[in-house]
Amino acid sequence: MMDENYKLSAKEREELEHAENIKVQLKKSDIVSGIIKNLVLAILSIIWLIPIIWLVANAFSVYKGVNISHFFPEAYTLENFKVVITESDPDGIVMYRHWFINTLLIAIFSCIISTIFVLMVSYALSFCRFAGRRAYMNVAMVIGMFPSVLSMVIIYFVMKQIGLTGSHIGMVIVYSAGSGLGYLIIKGFMDTISMSIKEAAIIDGASEWKIFTGVILPLCKPIIVYQVISSFLAPWADFVFAKLMLGKDSTTWTVAIGLYNMLDKSRLSTNFAYFCAGGLLVSIPIGILFVIMQKYYVEGVTSGASKG
């Protein structure tokens, strides 16, 4: 009897040792896979940072053209930023302050109008029930799948007929007009808010507008921040449509068009450092905006993605 118990105990010890060996091997495998993943991510990060570091280095370079002989300049200066900000380049083509102000105004007004539109549409689709609601959502989703570039030519001719090509008002109208179609993420966030909150506000005598502005919007702060940043970034970084709409008058250009024009072949040897300085300056407002609102932006993205 004791011999059988001893054999059973030995078998159990063997199984236990085998399980421990498997755990050790799995742990080693996890460590190796973690090292490989981190190494791959580090390599990708370095590759991604190389052009940015090169642009920053050339923004401070004393050499005005494209420096292909050295990754880092031989000497550094702040003169490029001074020229860009004061618009004192020898060729007289740099109008950076004008371009920056144009871009800022277009982005701010487009951001405000787009955010209001998309919040109102999202609220209506999330908390209101009306005929055609489901059909509208389906149509809007299908339309949103088409690349916006397909409609650019049509939009251009429509704006030309009403005399708004080459104007910043036309740019704001175009950027804002279709913003309501981007309701999906914000609606997904609003869907997580209980309908009983609206019903309680109705019992208390609140109007639809009061419920929207005083009850629902305060609960949507993270997703509103996400929408504000997204609406601001679209016109701020856009080049294709701005180039199509604003034409050849350099006083109406945005920063993207102006910087592109500085890379003309005839000017590349004298303006590349100015281009790098301007590119670095235009990224500062976005960086500041994202740092300030990073917490709410991440909350909005994760909440909208997981709950929508």
Helices and strands as residue ranges (DSSP letters): H 2-59, H 79-86, H 96-127, H 133-144, G 148-151, H 152-161, H 168-177, G 179-182, H 184-190, H 195-203, H 208-210, I 211-216, H 217-219, H 221-237, H 240-246, G 250-252, H 255-261, H 268-307
